Amino acid sequence: MDSVICRPSRAAAMSVLDDPAPASPVRTCDACGRPRRTGGGGGRVGRLAIAALTLALGGTERVSGLTIDLDFAHENALFLDPVARAAVEAAASDLSGAITSSLNVITTDVWQGSFQSTTATLDFNYQYENPTLGGVVSINPATAGSDRVRVYVGSRPISVSNTLGQGGPAGIGVNLQVTGLPSQAPTAIANASSKATTAYLRGGGPVIGVVEGSGNFSGVPFAYAVSFGAAYGQLWFDTDGNNDGVNDSPTDLANYWHYDHATPVASGKQDLYSVAIHELMHVLGFGTSLTWNSLQQGSAWTGTEAAALAGGGANLLQGPHIVSGKMSTRVSDNAPQEAAMDPSLTRGARKQLTWLDVAFLRDLGWQTIAPTLPGDFNGDGRVDGADLTVWSLAFGATAAADSNGDGDSDGLDLLAWQRGFQGGATAAPAIAAVPEPHAAWLALATAAWHAASRGGRRGVSRTRGPAASSRRLA
C-alpha cells in the first residue's frame, strides 16, 4: 500500500504522515484546510480556531528574499538530537533559498480607522498550536520581522494512525473597540479593516486566510473582514513509531527516522528532511490558503505557471497536493524526480524541491528563483559555442562552468553542455519547460512506484489559519 503524506481537512491546514504497516516502503500526503474563525458580536472579533497541523535546493543564486526561522523552544524529544535539528534547518534554508519575495515588516498590532467623530480600533494576536504539548499559543504583540516567517517546531506522539508529521500556517485573532456615534461606526470599522489588511498581507505571498465577523453598535449593524498572509506556522513530527501512545526512546527514534540530511537515506527509514520540506510548503500556503482555494477546481489547477510547466492544469491535483507520481526535475541538479508535493514518499528515499513545486509557489503569489539551463555557463539563455569556451577556460581551474554543483568544472559539466547543445536548448522567458520523462523511464518509474506501494503507508495532515495544514505520508 502507498503511504499517505496528509489528508485534506476543511477545518484545518495541517499535514500528517502515516504508515499503517511498519514495513511500508512508501507514504503519501494529503493537505488541506481552511482557517476557522468564530464570528464576533457586540463589537468583539472572533478568534480563528487552530486545528492540528502536520507534516533541496542548491546551485541557483538569488538576490534576496524570504527567511524561514525555526523555533525549537517547545521541543523536548526528537530535536534534542542536533543532527535531527539540522535536517529541518536545512529544509527551511533550501526552501527559503527558492523564494525571492519580500515581506513587509509588521511593527504594531493595533490598527485604527476613523470617520468624523468615531474611531474603531482593531487589536490583533497571532495564534499557533504548541507543537509539543498541543493547545493554542498566542503571539502578542502580533508583529513580524521583515522578510521572515517563523515556524515553531516540535515533536510528539501523533494519535492519528500512521502519521509522521503535521504542519501549517498560524491563524490570527482580533478584538474590536469602537468609540463615537453608532451611525459612523461601520465606516470607521471599514477604514480600520482596510489598514490592517494591507499590513497583515505583508505585500507578498498568498492570502492565507481571513478573520471576519459582524455585530451591532447600539442597534447599528456592522461587519469586518481582515485578510492575512504568511507570518507564523507550526510543525511537528511523530515520536511514536510503535503507536503505543508515548515517546519512543532516543535509540528507537534514531532507528525510525533518518536524521542526517547530508547522507543517503538508510533503507527502511523515514527521511526527516523530505517530510520537513513538504510540510514547510504547507506552512507557506500550499494546499492551506485562500489563494490555493481560488486556483483549485477539483483535480484541476488554474494557476498559469504550474500548468504551463506540467503541460496543462487538468488532473494535476490530488486534493491539496500535486497528483501522485507527477515527475519534474530537481532544483539542485535538474535530475528527474517526483514532485516534493505529490502525496507519496518511498521509505529509504529522499525528495528535494523540484521546479514544479517552485512553479506552484509562483502561482500562489511568491516570487522565486528562475529555472537554470544546464550547460549555459555564461547565463545568456542559450547553450552554444560560447559556453564551451567558458568551460575550456574553467576546466580544472575554477567553478565557472560548474553545472552540477560539485564545486569544479570537469567532464560531467562538459557532458551537461553537450546534451544541451545537441538539443538546441534555450531558456524560456519566465519558466523553463520540464520535458515529460522518456517512455522507458516513465514505465520504470511507474513499476517502481507500484512495487513500493505494496507496503504500508504513512500520512501527513495539516490545518489552516490558526490550525495547520493536514497531510499524510504513507
C-alpha positions in Angstrom: 0.0 0.0 0.0 1.1 3.6 -0.6 1.9 5.9 2.3 -0.3 9.0 2.7 1.5 12.3 3.4 -1.6 14.2 4.5 -5.3 14.2 4.4 -7.4 17.2 3.4 -9.3 18.7 6.3 -11.7 21.5 5.7 -11.3 22.6 9.3 -7.5 22.6 9.3 -4.4 23.3 7.3 -2.4 20.5 8.8 -0.3 17.8 7.3 0.0 14.2 8.5 2.4 11.4 7.6 1.1 8.0 8.5 2.2 4.4 7.9 -0.3 1.7 8.5 2.3 -1.0 8.1 5.7 -0.9 9.7 7.2 -2.4 6.5 5.7 0.3 4.3 8.2 1.5 1.6 6.0 4.4 0.5 4.0 7.3 2.0 1.5 9.7 0.7 0.3 13.0 1.8 -3.0 14.9 1.7 -3.0 18.5 2.9 -6.0 20.8 3.0 -7.9 23.0 5.4 -9.3 26.4 5.9 -8.8 29.0 8.6 -11.6 28.6 11.1 -13.0 31.7 12.7 -15.7 32.4 15.1 -17.9 35.4 14.4 -17.7 38.3 16.8 -20.6 40.1 18.2 -21.2 43.3 20.1 -18.0 44.7 18.5 -15.7 41.8 19.5 -13.9 40.0 16.8 -13.8 36.2 17.0 -10.5 34.2 17.0 -9.5 31.8 14.4 -9.7 28.2 15.7 -6.5 26.4 15.4 -6.6 22.8 14.1 -3.9 20.2 14.0 -1.1 20.7 11.6 1.2 18.3 10.0 4.0 17.4 8.1 16.8 20.9 -1.6 17.6 23.2 -3.1 21.0 24.4 -4.5 23.0 25.6 -7.3 20.7 28.6 -8.2 21.6 32.0 -6.9 19.0 34.5 -5.6 19.4 38.2 -4.8 17.3 38.4 -1.7 14.1 37.0 -0.3 12.4 35.0 2.4 14.0 33.6 5.5 12.2 30.8 7.4 13.2 31.0 11.0 12.7 27.8 13.1 11.9 28.0 16.8 12.5 24.8 18.8 11.7 26.4 22.2 8.8 23.9 22.8 10.8 20.8 21.9 11.8 18.1 24.4 12.4 14.9 22.5 13.3 14.3 18.8 15.1 17.6 18.2 17.3 17.3 21.2 19.5 15.5 18.7 21.5 18.2 16.8 21.6 16.1 13.6 17.8 15.8 13.5 17.5 19.5 14.1 20.0 20.3 11.3 17.9 18.3 8.8 14.8 20.5 9.4 17.0 23.6 9.4 18.5 22.5 6.0 14.9 22.1 4.6 14.0 25.5 5.8 17.1 27.0 4.3 16.6 25.3 1.0 13.0 26.4 0.7 13.9 29.9 1.8 16.6 30.0 -0.9 14.0 29.3 -3.6 11.8 32.3 -2.7 12.9 35.9 -3.5 9.7 37.7 -2.3 10.0 40.5 0.2 7.5 40.6 3.1 6.8 43.8 4.8 7.6 44.2 8.5 4.6 44.5 10.9 5.6 46.9 13.7 2.3 47.2 15.5 -0.8 45.0 16.1 -3.2 47.9 16.8 -4.9 49.5 13.8 -7.3 52.4 13.9 -9.8 53.8 11.5 -11.8 57.0 11.9 -14.8 58.6 10.4 -15.8 62.0 11.6 -16.0 61.8 15.4 -15.9 58.0 15.6 -12.8 55.7 16.0 -12.6 51.9 15.5 -9.6 50.1 17.0 -8.5 46.5 16.0 -6.1 44.7 18.3 -4.6 41.5 16.8 -2.8 38.4 18.0 -1.4 35.5 16.1 -2.3 32.0 17.2 -0.4 28.8 16.7 -0.6 25.3 18.1 2.1 24.2 20.6 4.0 21.7 18.5 4.9 19.5 21.5 2.1 19.8 24.0 -0.8 20.9 21.9 -3.1 23.8 22.8 -3.3 27.3 21.3 -0.4 29.7 22.0 -0.9 33.4 21.3 1.7 35.8 20.0 1.1 39.2 21.4 2.0 41.7 20.1 1.2 40.3 16.6 4.2 41.8 14.8 6.5 40.2 12.3 10.1 40.8 11.0 10.8 42.0 7.5 11.1 39.0 5.1 10.7 36.5 7.9 8.3 33.6 8.6 8.7 32.0 12.0 7.8 28.3 12.4 7.5 26.6 15.8 8.9 23.1 15.5 8.5 20.2 17.9 7.7 16.5 18.2 5.1 14.4 20.0 3.3 11.1 19.7 0.7 11.5 17.0 -2.6 9.7 17.7 -3.7 9.7 14.0 -2.9 6.3 12.7 0.2 6.1 10.6 1.0 9.8 10.8 4.6 11.1 10.6 4.2 14.8 11.0 1.9 17.8 10.8 2.3 21.4 9.9 0.6 24.5 8.5 0.2 28.3 8.9 -0.7 30.0 12.1 -4.0 31.8 12.5 -5.0 35.2 13.7 -7.4 36.7 16.2 -8.6 40.3 16.8 -10.5 42.4 19.3 -12.6 45.4 18.1 -13.5 48.5 20.1 -15.5 51.4 18.8 -15.9 54.9 20.4 -18.2 57.5 19.0 -21.5 57.6 17.2 -23.2 54.4 16.1 -24.2 55.8 12.7 -20.5 56.4 11.9 -19.2 53.1 13.2 -19.5 51.0 10.0 -17.3 53.4 8.1 -14.7 53.7 10.9 -14.5 49.9 11.2 -14.2 49.6 7.4 -11.3 52.1 7.4 -9.5 50.2 10.2 -10.0 46.9 8.5 -8.5 48.2 5.3 -5.4 49.4 7.0 -5.0 46.2 8.9 -5.4 44.0 5.8 -2.7 46.0 4.0 -0.4 45.4 6.9 -1.1 41.7 7.5 -1.0 40.7 3.9 2.7 41.9 4.1 2.9 42.9 0.4 3.8 39.4 -0.9 2.9 35.7 -0.9 -0.6 34.2 -0.8 -3.6 35.2 1.2 -3.6 32.6 4.0 -7.0 33.4 5.5 -9.4 36.0 6.7 -10.7 36.8 10.1 -14.2 38.3 9.9 -17.3 38.9 11.9 -20.3 41.1 12.4 -22.2 42.7 15.2 -24.1 45.9 16.1 -23.3 49.1 17.9 -26.4 50.4 19.7 -28.6 48.9 17.1 -26.5 49.8 14.1 -25.1 46.7 12.3 -21.5 46.4 11.2 -19.2 43.9 9.6 -15.4 43.5 9.3 -13.0 41.3 7.4 -9.2 41.3 7.6 -7.2 39.2 5.3 -3.7 38.0 6.4 -0.7 36.4 4.7 2.2 34.3 5.9 4.0 35.2 9.1 4.0 32.2 11.5 3.4 28.5 11.4 3.8 25.2 13.3 5.3 21.9 12.5 5.7 18.7 14.5 7.0 15.1 13.9 5.9 11.8 15.2 7.8 10.3 18.2 5.7 7.2 18.5 6.8 4.7 15.8 5.2 1.7 17.5 1.9 3.6 18.2 1.9 2.9 22.0 0.9 6.4 22.9 4.2 7.5 24.4 7.5 8.9 23.1 9.9 6.3 21.8 13.4 6.1 23.3 16.2 8.0 21.6 17.5 4.7 20.2 14.1 3.8 18.7 13.7 7.2 17.2 17.1 7.0 15.5 16.1 3.7 14.0 12.8 5.0 12.8 13.9 8.4 11.4 16.8 9.2 9.1 18.3 12.3 10.7 21.3 13.3 8.6 20.3 15.3 5.5 23.8 15.1 4.2 23.9 11.3 3.8 21.8 8.9 1.7 18.6 7.8 3.5 19.1 4.4 5.2 16.9 1.5 3.9 13.6 1.3 5.7 13.9 4.7 7.5 11.7 7.8 7.2 13.6 10.9 5.9 13.2 13.9 8.2 14.4 16.3 5.5 11.8 15.2 3.0 8.9 15.4 5.4 10.1 18.8 6.6 10.3 20.4 3.2 6.9 19.1 2.3 5.3 20.4 5.4 7.0 23.7 5.3 5.5 24.2 1.8 2.1 23.8 3.5 3.1 26.5 6.1 3.6 28.8 3.1 0.1 28.2 1.7 0.4 25.1 -0.5 -3.0 23.5 0.0 -3.6 25.6 3.1 -4.5 29.1 1.9 -7.4 31.0 0.4 -5.2 31.7 -2.6 -4.9 28.0 -3.1 -8.6 27.5 -2.9 -9.2 30.2 -5.5 -6.9 28.3 -8.0 -8.1 24.8 -7.4 -11.1 23.4 -9.3 -11.4 19.8 -8.2 -8.4 18.0 -9.6 -7.6 20.9 -12.0 -5.2 23.7 -11.3 -5.9 27.1 -12.9 -2.6 28.7 -11.9 -0.7 29.6 -15.1 2.9 28.8 -14.0 2.5 25.2 -12.8 0.0 24.4 -15.6 2.5 25.7 -18.2 5.3 23.6 -16.8 3.2 20.5 -16.4 1.7 20.7 -19.9 -1.8 21.7 -18.6 -3.6 22.0 -15.3 -6.2 19.3 -15.9 -5.8 16.4 -13.4 -2.7 18.0 -11.9 -4.0 17.9 -8.4 -4.8 15.2 -5.9 -6.7 17.0 -3.1 -4.3 19.6 -1.7 -1.3 18.0 -3.4 0.2 17.5 -6.8 -1.1 14.3 -8.3 0.7 11.2 -7.3 3.7 10.2 -9.4 4.0 13.5 -11.3 7.5 13.9 -12.5 9.6 17.1 -12.6 13.3 17.9 -12.2 15.1 18.8 -9.0 16.1 22.4 -8.4 19.5 21.3 -7.1 20.8 19.4 -10.2 17.9 19.1 -12.7 17.7 15.4 -12.2 14.3 13.7 -12.7 12.3 13.3 -9.5 8.6 13.1 -8.4 7.4 16.5 -7.2 8.0 17.0 -3.5 4.4 18.0 -3.1 2.9 14.8 -4.5 1.3 12.6 -1.9 3.8 9.9 -1.7 7.4 9.3 -0.4 9.2 6.0 -0.6 11.0 4.8 2.6 14.7 4.9 2.3 14.5 7.7 -0.3 14.7 11.5 -0.2 12.8 14.1 -2.1 14.1 17.6 -2.8 12.3 20.6 -4.1 11.5 20.4 -7.8 10.8 23.1 -10.4 7.2 22.1 -10.5 6.9 22.7 -6.7 8.5 26.1 -7.3 6.0 26.9 -10.1 3.2 26.3 -7.7 4.8 28.8 -5.3 4.7 31.4 -8.0 1.1 30.7 -8.7 0.4 31.3 -5.0 2.0 34.7 -5.2 5.6 34.0 -4.1 8.4 35.3 -6.2 11.0 32.6 -6.8 14.4 31.8 -8.4 14.2 31.1 -12.1 14.9 27.7 -13.6 18.5 27.2 -14.8 19.6 25.8 -18.1 22.4 23.1 -17.7 25.3 23.9 -19.9 24.5 27.7 -20.1 27.8 28.7 -18.4 27.6 32.4 -19.4 24.0 32.8 -18.5 22.7 34.2 -21.8 19.8 31.7 -22.0 21.4 29.6 -24.7 23.7 26.5 -24.8 26.2 27.2 -27.6 29.8 27.5 -28.5 30.4 30.5 -26.2 29.6 28.2 -23.3 32.1 25.6 -24.5 34.8 28.4 -24.4 33.8 29.2 -20.8 34.2 25.5 -19.9 37.5 25.1 -21.6 39.0 28.1 -19.7 37.5 26.9 -16.4 38.3 23.2 -16.7 40.4 22.0 -13.8 40.9 25.6 -12.6 37.6 27.3 -11.4 33.9 26.5 -10.9 32.8 29.0 -13.6 31.4 26.0 -15.6 30.0 24.0 -12.7 26.6 22.8 -13.8 26.1 20.1 -11.2 27.1 22.0 -8.0 30.1 19.8 -7.2 32.4 22.8 -6.9 34.6 22.4 -10.0 34.5 22.4 -13.8 35.1 18.9 -15.2 34.0 16.3 -17.6 30.5 16.0 -16.1 29.9 19.7 -16.8 31.1 19.2 -20.4 28.5 16.4 -20.7 25.8 18.7 -19.5 26.9 21.3 -22.1 26.9 18.6 -24.8 23.4 17.4 -24.0 22.1 21.0 -24.0 24.0 21.9 -27.2 22.8 18.8 -29.1 19.2 19.6 -28.0 19.4 23.2 -29.1 18.4 24.2 -25.5 17.2 27.7 -24.8 15.7 29.1 -21.7 12.0 30.0 -21.6 11.3 33.7 -20.8 9.8 33.0 -17.4 9.7 29.3 -16.8 11.7 26.6 -18.4 9.5 23.7 -19.6 10.3 20.4 -18.0 10.1 17.6 -20.6 8.0 14.5 -19.7 10.1 11.5 -18.9 11.1 9.2 -21.7 8.6 6.4 -22.2 11.1 3.8 -20.9 11.9 5.9 -17.8 8.2 6.5 -17.2 7.5 2.8 -17.3 10.3 2.1 -15.0 9.2 4.8 -12.5 5.7 3.5 -12.6 6.8 0.0 -12.0 9.0 1.0 -9.1 6.1 3.0 -7.5 3.7 0.1 -7.8 6.3 -2.2 -6.2 6.8 0.2 -3.4 3.1 0.7 -2.9 2.7 -2.9 -1.9 4.0 -2.0 1.5 2.2 0.2 4.1 1.9 3.9 4.1 2.3 6.8 6.4 0.4 10.0 6.4 0.7 13.8 7.0 -2.0 16.2 7.9 -2.3 19.9 8.3 -4.6 22.7 9.4 -5.0 26.3 8.1 -5.2 29.7 9.6 -4.8 29.1 13.3 -4.9 25.5 12.5 -2.4 23.7 10.5 -2.3 22.1 7.1 -3.1 18.5 7.2 -1.4 15.9 5.0 -0.1 12.4 5.2 2.9 10.4 4.1 2.4 6.7 3.7 
